Amino acid sequence: MANLLPMRDIMPHMKNWSCIITVQEKQQITNSMGTPTRKQKFVFYDSEGSRVEGIIFNDDIPRMSQILQVYKKYRISNAEVRPIPPKFQTSELTVQWVISTRTVIEEIPADDEVMPVKLSYSKFTDLVQYMDDKTKSVDVLGVVISALERKTVIKNSKQSDVQKFVLLNEESQPVLLSLWDSFLANEGQEMVSKLHTYPVIIARRVKVNNYNGVALGTWFDSAILVDPPIQEARELKNWALRNTKLIKDIVEKKDYIKYNPQLSLKSGQKTTLICNITSSQKTIWVKAHFSFEHIFQKYWYMSCKNCCRATAADYEVEFTCNSCKEKHPAVPRCRFDVDLTDSTGVIPASVFGELAENLLTFSALEAMQHFNENVELPLEFVHKELESKTFLLHIKPVQTQLADSRQRYTIIYYSEIDDDADSVQLTNEARDDSPFPSKESETVQLKAPGENAPRSKVCVQLSQRFDEPQNTEANEDENAECSSSKKQRIN
């Protein structure tokens, strides 16, 4: 009979042992790069809090995977024990148990016990520093308060399913988490079925995207723990149940689909001079002036009411959108091009939606009506005001370039700022990808709430919404779980 040992005493290549474990994580089935090998990883822990990685390969997956369920307790015997090469180690796990059809697994009735493992989580306000960094991932803890519509999209020439879930922390800060493909069929389905009970999840090894500000998305080695038996999760669940009215108000207002500067804007936000911007930068903060041509032009386009994709349909005519596949009436959406200028140069950018309407001081419907009546918008006041205004802008490059080969940008957020000399601190930073020997950055001080500073109609508050049409930008937050690039987890 195999010796019953604690996990810490089971060494690589050891035989004739058994151990009582609980399944902490069950990852999705993935393929190894450049090989036909398929694998599925697990994380096991024992009563002492020790942890090891479990793994099943190829034909053993359909036979053995269904036996091991998350949070269940088992007695495992006769697994192959081997060290994990350092370059493949994640989550501080150094030993791997290979589960095969020769492995003996017996389920053990388990009490409602708390996991004796400690996990660390990134604060929602710290996520911005990992935005679009595919070499790193984060762990977050949140309560699921809403689920957006499930969609089918084309990514890298393949069809994928995606659904966004709204996570909330105890500071009542929402963030969107995108679950892709196999995650939807497993953890996503469980989250939807438990939505009325406010399930708490731990999203492990997820990436931070720039989708209308800070957002999260699953990766090939991510794990979603739904209502895990962990003390912090139970405390958050109790908080949610005590604050159901607050949560219902947040869901009703749908503030989570708006750009949230509390998560995306750092205190003392550094900006890049326009002359130092390169096409390799995912997102850029700049301090600049707005200007656009004062000519008779079209400041709007007709779009799908649901997904904002451009359409040839007439105003209020219902049509089936080729993008979201839903039937909605066509509506005008504000859009126009501007020049962003600082002391070092100028770049072209496009502004959409409510951001564009607030800058223009006219709604998309008003702009359409003027255009159809062949009447120029009265923008003299706007142009005069813009001459003396300086803005902090969050911009991102788009894939399509202008006819003159200049890189075009999209404005995803802006706010009027003071341009006083004493509110700016210049610092020098090394820049690896710049053609210049150094990078000049500026630290911008935003106007404090309540200050009696003159503000124009074109000044946009920090909480205003932007939801750019999907056809004007690359879907940078979308499915990356098919990639197997190694990422460093943030502790």
Disulfide bonds with the S-S distance in Angstrom:
none
